[in-house]
Amino acid sequence: MLIELELPGLVTVSKVETSDDLNHAKIWITVMPAGEHQEKEVLKLIGESLYKMQGELNRKLRMRAVPKIAFTIDHSEEYADHINKLIRKSKEQEHD
């Protein structure tokens, strides 16, 4: 469904979390190139199509309760990169 939206840049689904009762699903996405403006634009476009996507899921999935979907930006890769840089910097300082 995301492919049909013609989103700017590359958007990938990095993980999906569902509530225990399957009433809610949080979909984590990664946007490349990263940047606050790009991420906001992607979330805006997804938000405009959210009702249509939810309806399509409701028709296609044969479940008692189809999760209500919500999208959020996944910054875990950026955070991991930042931590790795700090660790490398710390090791370099130890060797100096």
Secondary structure by P-SEA (a helix, b strand, c coil): cccccccccccccccccccccccbbbbbbbbccccaaaaaaaaaaaaaaaaaaaaaaaaccccccccbbbbbbbaaaaaaaaaaaaaaaaaaaaac
